[in-house]
């Protein structure tokens, strides 16, 4: 039942039956996934060769593209998913903060989060470099609760645990939001830091060895001190301060940068 009998062609030879066994179907699907991942790698390799030929790609950008292309290829052939996941639309949280929690083990949660913010974490790509999405991508907020198979987590280092959960979130977004995207490069707004007219005013540091960004340490132009600078509402803009105090200037420019281009995304399917 359900199998169509092969028909004869003009040469009198019998054509193959239309239906296939479940094993054949699974094998063909696996081959298609491998070809799709291979195409991603081939396109990326061709792109890198072209960019390197013209000397337009710096090493950090190349390494970032290698990482992202690898993530996208793995996401297309990976079967690593959460066992259970719930997604709910929510309003702003009481503290106004977004939280992403992925403690060691089988749990993952994200609260009061926009989809673009979660994509930033899952794909390690800044929000401004995730393009072509609908307006709700950056405004509608969600709560995510998910549980993985503990056997997939056992024995992993914290870094491996985090990377695995990132891939699981990628798979979750593809399944529940029907998210499809691809990696490409685009010309984005940037700034070039250049020496201003009159020359640089930078001086050798007189620091006593303290680190910027620890405790209450601030840079005061002569070195580092434990005293916070006084608040000044008439402080100049960044552009003015850079030029007046450092003898440098920021010039608007364009820079080729990797981006994730969204092809399709929907609001999540029901739990």
N, C-alpha and C positions, 0 to 999 in steps of 0.2 A: 504494500500500500504506500502511495506517495512517491514511488520511484517511476520516473518517466522512462519509457523504453527508448533505446537509441534508435535514431532514424538513419536511413541510408542516404549518402550524398550522391552527387552526380556520377561518381566513379564506382558506385555500388558498394563502397566501404561503409561499415557501420560506425556511426559517431559514438563518442563516449556518453555514458548516462549523465544526466544533469545533476542528480542528487549525489552527495558525498557523505561519508561517514563522519561522525562527530570528531574522530581523531584527525581526519583530513582537513576539516574546517578549522580546527584549532591549530594545526600545523601551518595552514595557509595564513591564518591571522598572525601567527608568530613571525612568519617570513615577511609579511607586510610591515610589521612593527620594526623589524630589523632593517628593512630597506628604507623606512622613513627616517630612522636614526642615522643610517649611513648617509642619506641625502643631507641631513642637517650638518653632519661632519664635513661632507664634500663641499657644500656651499660655504661653510665657515673657512675651510682650508683654502678655497679659491679666493675668498675675500681677503684673507690674510696675505696671500702671495701678492695680490694686486696692490694692497696698501704698502707692503714692505718694498715692492718694486719702486714705488714712487717716494719712499722714505717718509711717509706721512704718519706712521704709527709708532708711538713710543712704546718702550718695553712694558711699563705698567698697564697701558691700555691693552696691549696684546695679551698679557697674563689674565686680565679681567675678562676679556672676550673668550679666552680658552676655558676659564672657569665657568662662565655663563653658558657657553655652548655645550660643555660637558653636562651641566645641570639639566639643560633642556633635553638633550639626547637621552640622559638617564631617566628623566621624568616620563618620556614617551614609551620606554620599554620596561620600566620598573613596575612591579606588582605590589610594592610595599604600600600598604594603606592602613588607616586606623580600623580597628574592629568595629567601633561604635562612635558616632559623632552626632551631636545636635547643634543646630545653628538657629539662633533667634534674633529677630530685629529688635533693637533696644533703643532707648533714649540716652541722652548724656548721663554719665555716672554722677554720683553725688560729689565726688572729689574732682570731677572734670578730667581725670587722667585715663589714659589707655594702658592696659596691662596685658603683657604676654608672659605666660608662665609655662615653663617646660622643665620641671624638676626631674632629676634622674629617676627613671622608672617609666611606667606605662601611661602617664597622664600628660595631657596638654590642654591649656585653656587660653583664651584671649577674650578680654571683656572691653566693652565700649570702644570697639575698634572699627575703623573703616576698612573696606576691602583693599584699598590701595596701600594703607599702612601695613596690613597683614602681608600683602604681596612684597612690600619692601623687605620685610623680615624673611619671608620664605625664599625669595630670589636674590637677596643681598644686593638689591638695586635701589638707589635713591628714588623717592617718590616722583621727583621732577623728571626722572628718566623712565617713567612708566607712562606711556602715551596712548592716545586714541581711545580712551575709555569713556563711558557715559558719565554725566555729571554726578549721579548718585554714588559713583565709585569712591568719591572723596567726601561724601556728606552722610550717607546712610550708615548707621552704626549697628554692629552685630556683637552678640556673645557666642563664643565657640566653646564647647566642651567635647573632648575626645579621649578615647582610650585605645591604646595599642595592644597588640599581642605581647605579653611579657616575655615570651621566648625570643622575640625579635630584639629585645632591649638588653637581655642578660649579657653581662661581660663587656659591654661597651664603655669606652671612656666618656667623660662628659662631652668632649668635642664630637665624638662619633654619635652620641645620643642626640645632640642638637642637630647635627647634619641629617640624621635619619628622620627626625621630626620635621625638618624643613621639607624634605622630599615627600613626607606623608601629607603635609599641608598642601603642597603643590598638587598631589593626586586628589585631595579632598576638594580643592577649588575647581579642578577639571570635572570632577564627578557631580558636585552639587550646584556649582555656578555655571557649568558648561563652558569654563574658561579655556580659550585657545589663544595663543600668542606666539610671537617669534622674535628672535634677536636680530637687530640691525644697527647700523650707525646712522646718526643724523647730525646736522650742524646745529648746535645749541648756543644760546647767548653765554658769553663768558667775559672775563676781564683780563687784560694783560697788565702786569705790574711793571712799570717802566720808570727810569730815572727822569725826574721833572727838570724843567729849565732852572739853572742855578746849581744843579748837582745834588748828589745824595748828602743827607745830613746824618746818616747812620754812623754810630761811633762804636768802638770796641766796648764790650760789656764790662761793667765794674761789679758784676754779680759776685756774691760771696759763696756761690755754689748751690743756693736754694733752687728748687724746681717750681716752675710756673704751674699753677693748677692744683697745688696741694694746700690744704687747710685754708688760711686767709692770706696767702701770699699773692702780691700784685706787682706788676711792672710799673715803675714810676718814671721811666726815661733815663735814670742813672744807674739803676740796679734793681734789686728786689728788696722789698720791705714787708714786714708783718702788718703794717697799718693799711686799712682800706682807704682808697682815695675818696675825697669828699664828693658828695653828689653835686653836679652842676648841670642845671636844666638848660643852660645856654651853651653847652658843649657843642663843638662843631660836628658836622657830618663826618662820616668815615672818609669820604673822598677828600674833604678839606683837611682833616687831621693828618691823613697820610702824606699829603703834599706839603703842608706847613711844617709838620714836625719831623718828617722823615726825608723830605726832599724827593718823594716818589709820587707817581700818579697812576691811577687806574684808568685804562683805556678800554672802552667797549670793544668786544671782538666776537668772533664766532669760533667755535671749537667742535671738531668731530668727536662724538662721544657715543658709547654703546647705549642703546635704549631697548626696552621691551615694548613692542608694538602689539596692542591688544587687537585681535581679530574678531572675537565674539565673547560676550559675557552676559549672563542672565541673573536675575535675583534668584536666591537659592530655592531648590526644590524642598518639598515638605520633609520633615523629619520622619 
